[in-house]
Amino acid sequence: PEEFNWENLDEEDHVFTIKVGMDRGGNEAEYGPFSLSMLVKLFKENRVNGKTYIFAPGMDNWEFLADTPVFAKHFSPVPPKIEEQERRRKKAQ
């Protein structure tokens, strides 16, 4: 079998199976196949998280979603912008 190639991944190819339950302390169940774009949507809906296991043909083992090379680019939430009026001001003494 061919090794899974993260660099040539088409975001719309349904190649990922997910394993849920362990990430939330429940019964383990597998679902899929999902595309990367669908996993991003599920992440935004809090239906999967960084501790969700994923697998695709060519991968050696199940991996946490957070440990994949695409997590930082596609899944990591961007911290909210801090508006100027929300910043704390240090008073000079």
Rosetta blueprint (number, residue, H / E / L):
1 P L
2 E L
3 E L
4 F L
5 N L
6 W L
7 E L
8 N L
9 L L
10 D L
11 E L
12 E L
13 D L
14 H L
15 V L
16 F E
17 T E
18 I E
19 K E
20 V E
21 G L
22 M H
23 D H
24 R H
25 G L
26 G L
27 N L
28 E L
29 A E
30 E E
31 Y E
32 G E
33 P E
34 F E
35 S L
36 L H
37 S H
38 M H
39 L H
40 V H
41 K H
42 L H
43 F H
44 K H
45 E L
46 N L
47 R L
48 V L
49 N L
50 G L
51 K L
52 T L
53 Y E
54 I E
55 F E
56 A L
57 P L
58 G L
59 M L
60 D L
61 N L
62 W L
63 E E
64 F E
65 L H
66 A H
67 D H
68 T L
69 P L
70 V L
71 F H
72 A H
73 K H
74 H H
75 F L
76 S L
77 P L
78 V L
79 P L
80 P L
81 K L
82 I L
83 E L
84 E H
85 Q H
86 E H
87 R L
88 R L
89 R L
90 K L
91 K L
92 A L
93 Q L
